[in-house]
Amino acid sequence: MNEIKADDLKLKITDLWSRQWLVLTAGTMQDFNSMTIGWGSVGVMWGKPFVQVVVRPGRYTFEFMEKYPTFTVCAFPEHYRDAVKLLGTQSGRNSDKIEDSGLTILKSNSIDAPAYEEAELILECRKMYWQDMEPGHFLDNELDNNYPKKDYHRIYFGEIVNIRGESSFSD
């Protein structure tokens, strides 16, 4: 995997979020949790490259997002789909889902939150903003249908401080 400058990062954004899925990991090498994510964005905010992720308060990863200042977002090749799916359907509260997934934790280059050796893209991020979703701000009333339990996401913006990826993400 190569270091990639933010200005050189090439992404198929919709494909990345909706078809490939991503894994969000917050914590440290000794204390972390991961979950699969399919909603978010990548761009520039306040003059900095960022990733925006959303986490529901009931998710175990929420506790780690609140406790620690850094997180990673990792993309995986298609043949890891089952492992990525497992990280989104099993809770780290009740099992060692990382071991069950067969994925290998990897130390990040610039932050405390770990990444994955099998990832083809690693975005290392430092939290810079959060906000709770306000259902009264939905301009499309159908969006509230995503929240039958009224468990609205917390939105996190993370400055991308380091990027590593396969050459396909920078060509």
Secondary structure, DSSP 8 states (H G I E B T S, - for coil): -EE--GGG----HHIIIIII-EEEEEE-SSSEEEEEE--EEEEEETTEEEEEEEE-TTSHHHHHHHH-SEEEEEE--GGGHHHHHHHHHS-TTTS-HHHHHT--EE--SSSSS-EETT-SEEEEEEEEEEEE--GGG-SSGGGGGG-TT----EEEEEEEEEEEE-GGGT-
